[in-house]
Amino acid sequence: MSRTDPISDFATGIRNAVASGQDFILWEQSKLLEAIAKILQKEGFIEKVEVVSFEKKGKKNPRQFLRLELRYIDERKTRSLIKTIKRISKPGRRVYCGYSELKPVSGGIGIKIISSPRGIISDVEARRLKVGGEVLLEVY
């Protein structure tokens, strides 16, 4: 199966895991997705991010996966901190914003994840550094 938009697939995987109340999610590791996951951890939406590797019998190179421990408000895992995770810029329609155009998400409780010249950063960091870029995701 070819993946044309790995960021959208990653967001959908997180959305589905939260909806079904899973403790964690395993996803194929890439530098871009790892950077996005670390921002989600830094902002408090995800409990823990780590890279794990699994070896197949007879194969020399182990496959690397991201293991994301999801964060919930209650013990029954019915209420997550991630209510919505939405892809903004898509392969068919790219969305770019300057730092002055980045408004707080959902009254300041959410974030936008930006691909900027300084790397993958949150909208709060983009406003602080005064850089704009491509708006990848919106999380609240």
Disulfide bonds with the S-S distance in Angstrom:
none
